């Protein structure tokens, strides 16, 4: 790292014929002198030039296997079984809650989405609409010491499930292009609230006395803040501030909307994005009694 020396300690070695899998703990030093240890798995093959580092060697992962839930089919290799079995049921719950809270059709029985846990390096931006979700084996993740590979794998699968659902929302609700940035913010909000999404999907709106729409003022204020951010910081030099401020305002808007309208609020909002051209139109629809 930029801060100083890097130390490498061998944590484990697995020999296999002319190949070896080595798990190492790499400790880098931050500019402030703090140790930053992380775990990395490396592979080597022996040849005429000696031991040479190579790509992951699939033979180490063992035989191919499968675990299926109501809406997901996990295609993986034996070495990753413990991690897959840990995350399969929670991810199935998340997937069904995600579609529910977005007002999308429930997963079709007997047609689960395939999640392939691959014994190879996979870019985090892999996107295969309509096909399998491909995630990298947790063993290959460069992760902080003490972190959990299963947790990181689950986060990557959730990210791809959310991305796929957002694309589906555009078509399902006929979302106008002007609102596509709000769908990007919604994707971030869904990821942030992954743990409590099932309870949010099932929540009912709170009861209020009186005739006024209880969230009219707060939603209007937050909606106008979003519109103002885009207008006030339109110059290229303000892009970083605008993006951060708009993301925070969008998160607050979604929080307020769901808290005050219950689990059915997001489908209403998404339908509105298919009807209205500006925030005034969105708020007019949302705040009707």
C-alpha atoms as an extended CHARMM CRD file, in Angstrom:
* protein
*
       289  EXT
         1         1  UNK       CA              0.0000000000        0.0000000000        0.0000000000  PROA      1               0.0000000000
         2         2  UNK       CA              0.9460000000        3.6790000000       -0.1550000000  PROA      2               0.0000000000
         3         3  UNK       CA              1.4770000000        3.8340000000        3.5800000000  PROA      3               0.0000000000
         4         4  UNK       CA              4.3920000000        1.4030000000        3.8530000000  PROA      4               0.0000000000
         5         5  UNK       CA              5.5000000000       -2.2060000000        3.6900000000  PROA      5               0.0000000000
         6         6  UNK       CA              3.2980000000       -5.2020000000        2.9610000000  PROA      6               0.0000000000
         7         7  UNK       CA              3.6600000000       -8.4250000000        4.9620000000  PROA      7               0.0000000000
         8         8  UNK       CA              2.4340000000      -11.8080000000        3.7070000000  PROA      8               0.0000000000
         9         9  UNK       CA              1.8440000000      -14.7450000000        6.0720000000  PROA      9               0.0000000000
        10        10  UNK       CA              0.7960000000      -18.2150000000        4.9380000000  PROA      10              0.0000000000
        11        11  UNK       CA             -2.3730000000      -19.3890000000        6.7160000000  PROA      11              0.0000000000
        12        12  UNK       CA             -2.8870000000      -22.7440000000        4.9610000000  PROA      12              0.0000000000
        13        13  UNK       CA             -1.5410000000      -24.8470000000        2.0930000000  PROA      13              0.0000000000
        14        14  UNK       CA             -3.3620000000      -27.5380000000        0.0970000000  PROA      14              0.0000000000
        15        15  UNK       CA             -1.2230000000      -29.6200000000       -2.2830000000  PROA      15              0.0000000000
        16        16  UNK       CA             -2.7670000000      -31.3930000000       -5.2580000000  PROA      16              0.0000000000
        17        17  UNK       CA             -0.4590000000      -33.1650000000       -7.6970000000  PROA      17              0.0000000000
        18        18  UNK       CA              1.5850000000      -30.4050000000       -9.3670000000  PROA      18              0.0000000000
        19        19  UNK       CA             -0.6530000000      -27.6380000000       -8.0320000000  PROA      19              0.0000000000
        20        20  UNK       CA             -1.0620000000      -25.8550000000       -4.7280000000  PROA      20              0.0000000000
        21        21  UNK       CA             -3.7470000000      -23.6540000000       -3.1660000000  PROA      21              0.0000000000
        22        22  UNK       CA             -2.4290000000      -21.2140000000       -0.5770000000  PROA      22              0.0000000000
        23        23  UNK       CA             -4.4570000000      -19.0130000000        1.7360000000  PROA      23              0.0000000000
        24        24  UNK       CA             -2.4420000000      -16.0190000000        2.8410000000  PROA      24              0.0000000000
        25        25  UNK       CA             -2.9770000000      -13.1270000000        5.2090000000  PROA      25              0.0000000000
        26        26  UNK       CA             -1.7040000000       -9.9470000000        3.5800000000  PROA      26              0.0000000000
        27        27  UNK       CA             -1.1530000000       -7.0130000000        5.9170000000  PROA      27              0.0000000000
        28        28  UNK       CA             -0.7850000000       -3.6060000000        4.3320000000  PROA      28              0.0000000000
        29        29  UNK       CA             -0.0060000000       -0.4330000000        6.2510000000  PROA      29              0.0000000000
        30        30  UNK       CA             -2.2010000000        2.6370000000        5.9190000000  PROA      30              0.0000000000
        31        31  UNK       CA             -0.7120000000        6.1360000000        5.4990000000  PROA      31              0.0000000000
        32        32  UNK       CA             -1.4380000000        6.5990000000        9.2250000000  PROA      32              0.0000000000
        33        33  UNK       CA              0.5530000000        3.5090000000       10.1290000000  PROA      33              0.0000000000
        34        34  UNK       CA             -2.4530000000        1.2890000000       10.8360000000  PROA      34              0.0000000000
        35        35  UNK       CA             -2.2690000000       -2.4090000000        9.8720000000  PROA      35              0.0000000000
        36        36  UNK       CA             -4.8640000000       -3.4550000000        7.2750000000  PROA      36              0.0000000000
        37        37  UNK       CA             -4.9570000000       -7.2730000000        7.1540000000  PROA      37              0.0000000000
        38        38  UNK       CA             -6.9780000000       -9.1820000000        4.5830000000  PROA      38              0.0000000000
        39        39  UNK       CA             -7.2700000000      -12.7920000000        3.4400000000  PROA      39              0.0000000000
        40        40  UNK       CA             -6.4890000000      -13.8770000000       -0.1030000000  PROA      40              0.0000000000
        41        41  UNK       CA             -6.4360000000      -17.3050000000       -1.7780000000  PROA      41              0.0000000000
        42        42  UNK       CA             -3.7490000000      -17.9190000000       -4.3770000000  PROA      42              0.0000000000
        43        43  UNK       CA             -3.0410000000      -20.7950000000       -6.7660000000  PROA      43              0.0000000000
        44        44  UNK       CA              0.2520000000      -22.0490000000       -8.1680000000  PROA      44              0.0000000000
        45        45  UNK       CA              1.3350000000      -24.7270000000      -10.6570000000  PROA      45              0.0000000000
        46        46  UNK       CA              4.7420000000      -26.3250000000      -10.9410000000  PROA      46              0.0000000000
        47        47  UNK       CA              6.3490000000      -26.3650000000      -14.3620000000  PROA      47              0.0000000000
        48        48  UNK       CA              9.7150000000      -26.1440000000      -16.0790000000  PROA      48              0.0000000000
        49        49  UNK       CA             10.1650000000      -22.6140000000      -14.7310000000  PROA      49              0.0000000000
        50        50  UNK       CA              9.2940000000      -23.6520000000      -11.1750000000  PROA      50              0.0000000000
        51        51  UNK       CA              6.1960000000      -22.5940000000       -9.2440000000  PROA      51              0.0000000000
        52        52  UNK       CA              4.1410000000      -20.0380000000      -11.1490000000  PROA      52              0.0000000000
        53        53  UNK       CA              1.0140000000      -18.2790000000       -9.9170000000  PROA      53              0.0000000000
        54        54  UNK       CA             -2.0330000000      -19.2310000000      -11.9500000000  PROA      54              0.0000000000
        55        55  UNK       CA             -5.7870000000      -18.7720000000      -12.2400000000  PROA      55              0.0000000000
        56        56  UNK       CA             -8.0610000000      -20.6220000000       -9.7770000000  PROA      56              0.0000000000
        57        57  UNK       CA             -7.8900000000      -24.3990000000      -10.2140000000  PROA      57              0.0000000000
        58        58  UNK       CA            -11.4760000000      -25.7990000000      -10.3290000000  PROA      58              0.0000000000
        59        59  UNK       CA            -10.3910000000      -29.2620000000       -9.1540000000  PROA      59              0.0000000000
        60        60  UNK       CA            -10.0290000000      -27.8950000000       -5.6170000000  PROA      60              0.0000000000
        61        61  UNK       CA            -13.7810000000      -27.2210000000       -5.4500000000  PROA      61              0.0000000000
        62        62  UNK       CA            -14.7950000000      -30.8660000000       -5.8080000000  PROA      62              0.0000000000
        63        63  UNK       CA            -17.9610000000      -32.1840000000       -7.3930000000  PROA      63              0.0000000000
        64        64  UNK       CA            -20.8190000000      -30.0850000000       -8.7060000000  PROA      64              0.0000000000
        65        65  UNK       CA            -23.9660000000      -29.8370000000       -6.6070000000  PROA      65              0.0000000000
        66        66  UNK       CA            -27.2890000000      -28.0150000000       -6.3510000000  PROA      66              0.0000000000
        67        67  UNK       CA            -29.5980000000      -26.5900000000       -3.7000000000  PROA      67              0.0000000000
        68        68  UNK       CA            -33.0690000000      -25.3880000000       -4.6870000000  PROA      68              0.0000000000
        69        69  UNK       CA            -35.5080000000      -23.1110000000       -2.8660000000  PROA      69              0.0000000000
        70        70  UNK       CA            -38.9460000000      -21.9270000000       -3.9490000000  PROA      70              0.0000000000
        71        71  UNK       CA            -37.5700000000      -19.1600000000       -6.1820000000  PROA      71              0.0000000000
        72        72  UNK       CA            -33.8110000000      -19.7810000000       -6.5300000000  PROA      72              0.0000000000
        73        73  UNK       CA            -31.6550000000      -22.6750000000       -7.7230000000  PROA      73              0.0000000000
        74        74  UNK       CA            -28.0440000000      -22.6080000000       -6.5190000000  PROA      74              0.0000000000
        75        75  UNK       CA            -25.5490000000      -24.3000000000       -8.8300000000  PROA      75              0.0000000000
        76        76  UNK       CA            -22.2180000000      -24.6700000000       -7.0080000000  PROA      76              0.0000000000
        77        77  UNK       CA            -19.3120000000      -26.9410000000       -6.1300000000  PROA      77              0.0000000000
        78        78  UNK       CA            -18.8130000000      -28.9170000000       -2.9370000000  PROA      78              0.0000000000
        79        79  UNK       CA            -16.1870000000      -26.6100000000       -1.4320000000  PROA      79              0.0000000000
        80        80  UNK       CA            -18.7910000000      -23.8140000000       -1.3000000000  PROA      80              0.0000000000
        81        81  UNK       CA            -21.6020000000      -25.9710000000        0.1240000000  PROA      81              0.0000000000
        82        82  UNK       CA            -21.5080000000      -24.5790000000        3.6820000000  PROA      82              0.0000000000
        83        83  UNK       CA            -21.7330000000      -20.9750000000        2.4640000000  PROA      83              0.0000000000
        84        84  UNK       CA            -24.5190000000      -21.7480000000       -0.0230000000  PROA      84              0.0000000000
        85        85  UNK       CA            -26.5870000000      -23.6560000000        2.5410000000  PROA      85              0.0000000000
        86        86  UNK       CA            -26.1980000000      -20.7350000000        4.9600000000  PROA      86              0.0000000000
        87        87  UNK       CA            -27.5560000000      -18.1400000000        2.5380000000  PROA      87              0.0000000000
        88        88  UNK       CA            -30.0600000000      -20.0880000000        0.4000000000  PROA      88              0.0000000000
        89        89  UNK       CA            -33.1980000000      -19.7470000000        2.5600000000  PROA      89              0.0000000000
        90        90  UNK       CA            -32.5890000000      -16.0990000000        3.6070000000  PROA      90              0.0000000000
        91        91  UNK       CA            -31.9600000000      -15.1240000000       -0.0240000000  PROA      91              0.0000000000
        92        92  UNK       CA            -35.1680000000      -16.8540000000       -1.0940000000  PROA      92              0.0000000000
        93        93  UNK       CA            -37.0900000000      -14.8730000000        1.5540000000  PROA      93              0.0000000000
        94        94  UNK       CA            -35.3960000000      -11.6820000000        0.3550000000  PROA      94              0.0000000000
        95        95  UNK       CA            -36.1590000000      -12.3850000000       -3.3020000000  PROA      95              0.0000000000
        96        96  UNK       CA            -39.8590000000      -12.9640000000       -2.6970000000  PROA      96              0.0000000000
        97        97  UNK       CA            -40.0930000000       -9.9110000000       -0.4000000000  PROA      97              0.0000000000
        98        98  UNK       CA            -38.2590000000       -7.8010000000       -2.9910000000  PROA      98              0.0000000000
        99        99  UNK       CA            -40.7770000000       -8.6280000000       -5.6990000000  PROA      99              0.0000000000
       100       100  UNK       CA            -43.6480000000       -8.1290000000       -3.2740000000  PROA      100             0.0000000000
       101       101  UNK       CA            -42.5280000000       -4.7090000000       -2.0610000000  PROA      101             0.0000000000
       102       102  UNK       CA            -42.0260000000       -3.5730000000       -5.6830000000  PROA      102             0.0000000000
       103       103  UNK       CA            -45.4160000000       -4.8860000000       -6.7750000000  PROA      103             0.0000000000
       104       104  UNK       CA            -43.9120000000       -7.3030000000       -9.2880000000  PROA      104             0.0000000000
       105       105  UNK       CA            -45.5130000000      -10.7000000000      -10.0020000000  PROA      105             0.0000000000
       106       106  UNK       CA            -44.5330000000      -13.4390000000       -7.5710000000  PROA      106             0.0000000000
       107       107  UNK       CA            -41.8310000000      -15.8630000000       -8.7510000000  PROA      107             0.0000000000
       108       108  UNK       CA            -43.2630000000      -18.5170000000      -11.0560000000  PROA      108             0.0000000000
       109       109  UNK       CA            -43.4710000000      -21.9060000000       -9.3440000000  PROA      109             0.0000000000
       110       110  UNK       CA            -41.0870000000      -24.3980000000      -10.8900000000  PROA      110             0.0000000000
       111       111  UNK       CA            -39.0520000000      -21.7290000000      -12.6960000000  PROA      111             0.0000000000
       112       112  UNK       CA            -36.4310000000      -20.5960000000      -10.1830000000  PROA      112             0.0000000000
       113       113  UNK       CA            -33.6480000000      -18.1760000000      -11.0620000000  PROA      113             0.0000000000
       114       114  UNK       CA            -30.3240000000      -19.9950000000      -11.2600000000  PROA      114             0.0000000000
       115       115  UNK       CA            -27.5150000000      -18.6300000000       -9.0840000000  PROA      115             0.0000000000
       116       116  UNK       CA            -24.1880000000      -20.0450000000      -10.2390000000  PROA      116             0.0000000000
       117       117  UNK       CA            -21.3900000000      -19.8640000000       -7.6690000000  PROA      117             0.0000000000
       118       118  UNK       CA            -18.3690000000      -20.1270000000       -9.9300000000  PROA      118             0.0000000000
       119       119  UNK       CA            -14.8460000000      -21.3110000000       -9.0340000000  PROA      119             0.0000000000
       120       120  UNK       CA            -13.3630000000      -18.4690000000      -11.0570000000  PROA      120             0.0000000000
       121       121  UNK       CA            -12.9440000000      -14.7240000000      -10.9060000000  PROA      121             0.0000000000
       122       122  UNK       CA            -16.1710000000      -12.9210000000      -11.8280000000  PROA      122             0.0000000000
       123       123  UNK       CA            -16.5550000000       -9.1730000000      -12.2050000000  PROA      123             0.0000000000
       124       124  UNK       CA            -19.0390000000       -7.7460000000       -9.7220000000  PROA      124             0.0000000000
       125       125  UNK       CA            -20.8590000000       -6.0260000000      -12.5970000000  PROA      125             0.0000000000
       126       126  UNK       CA            -21.8630000000       -9.3160000000      -14.2560000000  PROA      126             0.0000000000
       127       127  UNK       CA            -25.4120000000       -8.8940000000      -15.5550000000  PROA      127             0.0000000000
       128       128  UNK       CA            -27.1960000000      -11.6520000000      -17.4410000000  PROA      128             0.0000000000
       129       129  UNK       CA            -30.8490000000      -10.5520000000      -17.7630000000  PROA      129             0.0000000000
       130       130  UNK       CA            -33.1220000000      -13.5500000000      -18.0240000000  PROA      130             0.0000000000
       131       131  UNK       CA            -30.2760000000      -15.9760000000      -17.4560000000  PROA      131             0.0000000000
       132       132  UNK       CA            -28.2900000000      -17.1860000000      -14.5020000000  PROA      132             0.0000000000
       133       133  UNK       CA            -26.8940000000      -14.9010000000      -11.8590000000  PROA      133             0.0000000000
       134       134  UNK       CA            -23.1690000000      -15.5900000000      -11.6790000000  PROA      134             0.0000000000
       135       135  UNK       CA            -21.2860000000      -14.9230000000       -8.4490000000  PROA      135             0.0000000000
       136       136  UNK       CA            -17.7080000000      -15.6520000000       -7.5080000000  PROA      136             0.0000000000
       137       137  UNK       CA            -16.8720000000      -18.3950000000       -5.0200000000  PROA      137             0.0000000000
       138       138  UNK       CA            -16.4190000000      -16.8420000000       -1.5510000000  PROA      138             0.0000000000
       139       139  UNK       CA            -13.0090000000      -18.5240000000       -1.3950000000  PROA      139             0.0000000000
       140       140  UNK       CA            -11.7910000000      -16.1540000000       -4.1150000000  PROA      140             0.0000000000
       141       141  UNK       CA            -12.9900000000      -12.9750000000       -2.4430000000  PROA      141             0.0000000000
       142       142  UNK       CA            -10.3050000000      -10.6630000000       -1.1110000000  PROA      142             0.0000000000
       143       143  UNK       CA            -11.7720000000      -10.0110000000        2.2970000000  PROA      143             0.0000000000
       144       144  UNK       CA            -10.8530000000       -8.4440000000        5.6060000000  PROA      144             0.0000000000
       145       145  UNK       CA             -9.6260000000      -10.7910000000        8.3230000000  PROA      145             0.0000000000
       146       146  UNK       CA            -12.6160000000      -11.9030000000       10.3720000000  PROA      146             0.0000000000
       147       147  UNK       CA            -15.1670000000      -11.1650000000        7.6470000000  PROA      147             0.0000000000
       148       148  UNK       CA            -17.5820000000      -13.8210000000        6.5050000000  PROA      148             0.0000000000
       149       149  UNK       CA            -17.4870000000      -15.1970000000        2.9640000000  PROA      149             0.0000000000
       150       150  UNK       CA            -21.1280000000      -16.2950000000        3.0920000000  PROA      150             0.0000000000
       151       151  UNK       CA            -22.2230000000      -12.7690000000        4.0280000000  PROA      151             0.0000000000
       152       152  UNK       CA            -20.2640000000      -11.2920000000        1.1260000000  PROA      152             0.0000000000
       153       153  UNK       CA            -21.6850000000      -13.8500000000       -1.3090000000  PROA      153             0.0000000000
       154       154  UNK       CA            -25.2290000000      -13.0970000000       -0.1380000000  PROA      154             0.0000000000
       155       155  UNK       CA            -24.6530000000       -9.3590000000       -0.6050000000  PROA      155             0.0000000000
       156       156  UNK       CA            -23.4990000000       -9.8950000000       -4.1900000000  PROA      156             0.0000000000
       157       157  UNK       CA            -26.4890000000      -12.0890000000       -5.0610000000  PROA      157             0.0000000000
       158       158  UNK       CA            -28.8720000000       -9.5560000000       -3.4700000000  PROA      158             0.0000000000
       159       159  UNK       CA            -27.2790000000       -6.7730000000       -5.5120000000  PROA      159             0.0000000000
       160       160  UNK       CA            -27.8910000000       -8.6780000000       -8.7200000000  PROA      160             0.0000000000
       161       161  UNK       CA            -31.4600000000       -9.6290000000       -7.7440000000  PROA      161             0.0000000000
       162       162  UNK       CA            -32.1890000000       -5.9550000000       -7.0500000000  PROA      162             0.0000000000
       163       163  UNK       CA            -30.6290000000       -4.8340000000      -10.3430000000  PROA      163             0.0000000000
       164       164  UNK       CA            -32.7290000000       -7.3620000000      -12.2400000000  PROA      164             0.0000000000
       165       165  UNK       CA            -35.9210000000       -6.3150000000      -10.4290000000  PROA      165             0.0000000000
       166       166  UNK       CA            -35.2800000000       -2.6270000000      -11.1470000000  PROA      166             0.0000000000
       167       167  UNK       CA            -34.9260000000       -3.3570000000      -14.8780000000  PROA      167             0.0000000000
       168       168  UNK       CA            -38.1860000000       -5.2960000000      -14.7150000000  PROA      168             0.0000000000
       169       169  UNK       CA            -39.8940000000       -2.3670000000      -12.9440000000  PROA      169             0.0000000000
       170       170  UNK       CA            -39.0770000000       -0.0410000000      -15.8320000000  PROA      170             0.0000000000
       171       171  UNK       CA            -41.0960000000       -2.1850000000      -18.2190000000  PROA      171             0.0000000000
       172       172  UNK       CA            -43.7720000000       -3.3170000000      -15.7540000000  PROA      172             0.0000000000
       173       173  UNK       CA            -44.7390000000        0.2460000000      -14.7990000000  PROA      173             0.0000000000
       174       174  UNK       CA            -43.7220000000        2.0040000000      -18.0140000000  PROA      174             0.0000000000
       175       175  UNK       CA            -41.4030000000        4.2520000000      -15.9900000000  PROA      175             0.0000000000
       176       176  UNK       CA            -40.5290000000        7.3620000000      -17.9620000000  PROA      176             0.0000000000
       177       177  UNK       CA            -36.8120000000        7.9720000000      -18.6530000000  PROA      177             0.0000000000
       178       178  UNK       CA            -36.7910000000       11.0910000000      -16.4810000000  PROA      178             0.0000000000
       179       179  UNK       CA            -37.3510000000        8.8590000000      -13.4390000000  PROA      179             0.0000000000
       180       180  UNK       CA            -34.6770000000        6.2610000000      -14.1950000000  PROA      180             0.0000000000
       181       181  UNK       CA            -32.2200000000        8.0060000000      -11.8170000000  PROA      181             0.0000000000
       182       182  UNK       CA            -34.7880000000        7.5910000000       -9.0320000000  PROA      182             0.0000000000
       183       183  UNK       CA            -34.8850000000        3.8700000000       -9.7470000000  PROA      183             0.0000000000
       184       184  UNK       CA            -31.1120000000        3.8000000000       -9.2800000000  PROA      184             0.0000000000
       185       185  UNK       CA            -31.5790000000        5.4640000000       -5.8820000000  PROA      185             0.0000000000
       186       186  UNK       CA            -34.3400000000        2.9690000000       -5.1030000000  PROA      186             0.0000000000
       187       187  UNK       CA            -31.9130000000        0.1150000000       -5.8270000000  PROA      187             0.0000000000
       188       188  UNK       CA            -29.5290000000        1.5420000000       -3.2400000000  PROA      188             0.0000000000
       189       189  UNK       CA            -32.3420000000        1.9400000000       -0.7160000000  PROA      189             0.0000000000
       190       190  UNK       CA            -33.4720000000       -1.6550000000       -1.2260000000  PROA      190             0.0000000000
       191       191  UNK       CA            -29.9340000000       -2.9120000000       -0.6680000000  PROA      191             0.0000000000
       192       192  UNK       CA            -29.5790000000       -0.8480000000        2.4960000000  PROA      192             0.0000000000
       193       193  UNK       CA            -32.8500000000       -2.2550000000        3.8680000000  PROA      193             0.0000000000
       194       194  UNK       CA            -32.2530000000       -5.8550000000        2.7680000000  PROA      194             0.0000000000
       195       195  UNK       CA            -32.4650000000       -7.2490000000        6.3100000000  PROA      195             0.0000000000
       196       196  UNK       CA            -35.8910000000       -5.7940000000        7.0740000000  PROA      196             0.0000000000
       197       197  UNK       CA            -37.3850000000       -5.9390000000        3.5770000000  PROA      197             0.0000000000
       198       198  UNK       CA            -39.7060000000       -8.8990000000        4.3550000000  PROA      198             0.0000000000
       199       199  UNK       CA            -41.2570000000       -7.0140000000        7.2870000000  PROA      199             0.0000000000
       200       200  UNK       CA            -41.5410000000       -3.8310000000        5.2280000000  PROA      200             0.0000000000
       201       201  UNK       CA            -43.2890000000       -5.7000000000        2.4220000000  PROA      201             0.0000000000
       202       202  UNK       CA            -45.8890000000       -6.9720000000        4.8880000000  PROA      202             0.0000000000
       203       203  UNK       CA            -46.3710000000       -3.6890000000        6.7570000000  PROA      203             0.0000000000
       204       204  UNK       CA            -49.6970000000       -1.9080000000        6.7110000000  PROA      204             0.0000000000
       205       205  UNK       CA            -50.0270000000        1.8800000000        6.6920000000  PROA      205             0.0000000000
       206       206  UNK       CA            -50.4980000000        3.3980000000       10.1430000000  PROA      206             0.0000000000
       207       207  UNK       CA            -53.9020000000        4.6850000000       11.1560000000  PROA      207             0.0000000000
       208       208  UNK       CA            -54.3500000000        8.4660000000       11.2710000000  PROA      208             0.0000000000
       209       209  UNK       CA            -57.1930000000       10.6120000000       12.5580000000  PROA      209             0.0000000000
       210       210  UNK       CA            -58.5470000000       13.3890000000       10.4100000000  PROA      210             0.0000000000
       211       211  UNK       CA            -59.0600000000       13.8090000000        6.6940000000  PROA      211             0.0000000000
       212       212  UNK       CA            -55.6990000000       15.2150000000        5.5620000000  PROA      212             0.0000000000
       213       213  UNK       CA            -53.1370000000       13.0080000000        3.8550000000  PROA      213             0.0000000000
       214       214  UNK       CA            -50.6480000000       12.7110000000        6.7260000000  PROA      214             0.0000000000
       215       215  UNK       CA            -47.4770000000       12.7500000000        4.6400000000  PROA      215             0.0000000000
       216       216  UNK       CA            -48.3620000000       15.4920000000        2.1590000000  PROA      216             0.0000000000
       217       217  UNK       CA            -46.0290000000       18.0930000000        3.6540000000  PROA      217             0.0000000000
       218       218  UNK       CA            -43.1010000000       15.7720000000        4.3300000000  PROA      218             0.0000000000
       219       219  UNK       CA            -43.2670000000       14.0810000000        0.9470000000  PROA      219             0.0000000000
       220       220  UNK       CA            -43.6280000000       17.4250000000       -0.7970000000  PROA      220             0.0000000000
       221       221  UNK       CA            -40.6360000000       18.8430000000        1.0640000000  PROA      221             0.0000000000
       222       222  UNK       CA            -38.4630000000       15.8370000000        0.2550000000  PROA      222             0.0000000000
       223       223  UNK       CA            -39.6170000000       15.7330000000       -3.3540000000  PROA      223             0.0000000000
       224       224  UNK       CA            -38.8440000000       19.3980000000       -3.8400000000  PROA      224             0.0000000000
       225       225  UNK       CA            -35.4220000000       18.8770000000       -2.2490000000  PROA      225             0.0000000000
       226       226  UNK       CA            -34.6940000000       16.2500000000       -4.8820000000  PROA      226             0.0000000000
       227       227  UNK       CA            -35.8100000000       18.5770000000       -7.6650000000  PROA      227             0.0000000000
       228       228  UNK       CA            -33.8640000000       21.5110000000       -6.2080000000  PROA      228             0.0000000000
       229       229  UNK       CA            -30.6680000000       19.4690000000       -5.9360000000  PROA      229             0.0000000000
       230       230  UNK       CA            -30.7400000000       18.6300000000       -9.6130000000  PROA      230             0.0000000000
       231       231  UNK       CA            -31.3610000000       22.2420000000      -10.5870000000  PROA      231             0.0000000000
       232       232  UNK       CA            -29.1540000000       24.0550000000       -8.0660000000  PROA      232             0.0000000000
       233       233  UNK       CA            -26.0430000000       21.9500000000       -8.6360000000  PROA      233             0.0000000000
       234       234  UNK       CA            -26.3620000000       21.3960000000      -12.3680000000  PROA      234             0.0000000000
       235       235  UNK       CA            -22.8470000000       22.5590000000      -13.2870000000  PROA      235             0.0000000000
       236       236  UNK       CA            -20.2530000000       19.7970000000      -13.8390000000  PROA      236             0.0000000000
       237       237  UNK       CA            -18.1180000000       21.0760000000      -10.9670000000  PROA      237             0.0000000000
       238       238  UNK       CA            -20.9070000000       20.2980000000       -8.5140000000  PROA      238             0.0000000000
       239       239  UNK       CA            -21.6160000000       16.7660000000       -9.7540000000  PROA      239             0.0000000000
       240       240  UNK       CA            -20.1020000000       15.0280000000       -6.7230000000  PROA      240             0.0000000000
       241       241  UNK       CA            -22.0190000000       17.1220000000       -4.2170000000  PROA      241             0.0000000000
       242       242  UNK       CA            -25.2300000000       16.8800000000       -6.2420000000  PROA      242             0.0000000000
       243       243  UNK       CA            -25.0410000000       13.1010000000       -6.4650000000  PROA      243             0.0000000000
       244       244  UNK       CA            -24.3840000000       12.6700000000       -2.7440000000  PROA      244             0.0000000000
       245       245  UNK       CA            -27.0390000000       15.1550000000       -1.6790000000  PROA      245             0.0000000000
       246       246  UNK       CA            -29.6190000000       13.7450000000       -4.0830000000  PROA      246             0.0000000000
       247       247  UNK       CA            -28.9450000000       10.1810000000       -2.8940000000  PROA      247             0.0000000000
       248       248  UNK       CA            -29.4870000000       11.2350000000        0.7260000000  PROA      248             0.0000000000
       249       249  UNK       CA            -32.6920000000       13.0750000000       -0.1390000000  PROA      249             0.0000000000
       250       250  UNK       CA            -33.9620000000       10.0890000000       -2.1450000000  PROA      250             0.0000000000
       251       251  UNK       CA            -33.2800000000        7.7020000000        0.7550000000  PROA      251             0.0000000000
       252       252  UNK       CA            -35.1680000000       10.0070000000        3.1180000000  PROA      252             0.0000000000
       253       253  UNK       CA            -38.0390000000       10.1930000000        0.6290000000  PROA      253             0.0000000000
       254       254  UNK       CA            -38.3330000000        6.3940000000        0.3910000000  PROA      254             0.0000000000
       255       255  UNK       CA            -38.0470000000        6.0380000000        4.1730000000  PROA      255             0.0000000000
       256       256  UNK       CA            -40.8440000000        8.5420000000        4.7580000000  PROA      256             0.0000000000
       257       257  UNK       CA            -43.0680000000        7.1320000000        2.0370000000  PROA      257             0.0000000000
       258       258  UNK       CA            -42.8770000000        3.5240000000        3.2690000000  PROA      258             0.0000000000
       259       259  UNK       CA            -43.0960000000        4.4810000000        6.9460000000  PROA      259             0.0000000000
       260       260  UNK       CA            -46.2670000000        6.4780000000        6.3990000000  PROA      260             0.0000000000
       261       261  UNK       CA            -47.9300000000        4.5200000000        3.5980000000  PROA      261             0.0000000000
       262       262  UNK       CA            -46.9400000000        0.9300000000        4.4070000000  PROA      262             0.0000000000
       263       263  UNK       CA            -45.6320000000       -1.8300000000        2.1680000000  PROA      263             0.0000000000
       264       264  UNK       CA            -47.8640000000       -0.8920000000       -0.7680000000  PROA      264             0.0000000000
       265       265  UNK       CA            -46.3170000000        2.5500000000       -1.1480000000  PROA      265             0.0000000000
       266       266  UNK       CA            -43.5750000000        1.6770000000       -3.6210000000  PROA      266             0.0000000000
       267       267  UNK       CA            -45.8480000000        0.1590000000       -6.3040000000  PROA      267             0.0000000000
       268       268  UNK       CA            -47.9450000000        3.3280000000       -6.1240000000  PROA      268             0.0000000000
       269       269  UNK       CA            -44.8220000000        5.4620000000       -6.5420000000  PROA      269             0.0000000000
       270       270  UNK       CA            -43.5440000000        3.3600000000       -9.4410000000  PROA      270             0.0000000000
       271       271  UNK       CA            -46.9060000000        3.5950000000      -11.1950000000  PROA      271             0.0000000000
       272       272  UNK       CA            -46.7460000000        7.3610000000      -10.7010000000  PROA      272             0.0000000000
       273       273  UNK       CA            -43.3420000000        7.4060000000      -12.4110000000  PROA      273             0.0000000000
       274       274  UNK       CA            -45.1350000000        6.0240000000      -15.4520000000  PROA      274             0.0000000000
       275       275  UNK       CA            -47.6890000000        8.8630000000      -15.4380000000  PROA      275             0.0000000000
       276       276  UNK       CA            -46.0890000000       12.0920000000      -14.2280000000  PROA      276             0.0000000000
       277       277  UNK       CA            -43.5130000000       14.2750000000      -15.9810000000  PROA      277             0.0000000000
       278       278  UNK       CA            -42.1980000000       16.1750000000      -12.9620000000  PROA      278             0.0000000000
       279       279  UNK       CA            -42.1630000000       16.2100000000       -9.1720000000  PROA      279             0.0000000000
       280       280  UNK       CA            -45.2360000000       18.4000000000       -9.0030000000  PROA      280             0.0000000000
       281       281  UNK       CA            -47.1610000000       15.7130000000      -10.8740000000  PROA      281             0.0000000000
       282       282  UNK       CA            -45.7580000000       12.9150000000       -8.7150000000  PROA      282             0.0000000000
       283       283  UNK       CA            -46.6230000000       14.6840000000       -5.4820000000  PROA      283             0.0000000000
       284       284  UNK       CA            -50.0770000000       15.5970000000       -6.7300000000  PROA      284             0.0000000000
       285       285  UNK       CA            -50.8600000000       11.9030000000       -7.2570000000  PROA      285             0.0000000000
       286       286  UNK       CA            -49.1820000000       10.6640000000       -4.0710000000  PROA      286             0.0000000000
       287       287  UNK       CA            -50.8390000000       13.1570000000       -1.7570000000  PROA      287             0.0000000000
       288       288  UNK       CA            -54.3910000000       12.6310000000       -2.9260000000  PROA      288             0.0000000000
       289       289  UNK       CA            -56.6190000000       11.3930000000       -0.0770000000  PROA      289             0.0000000000
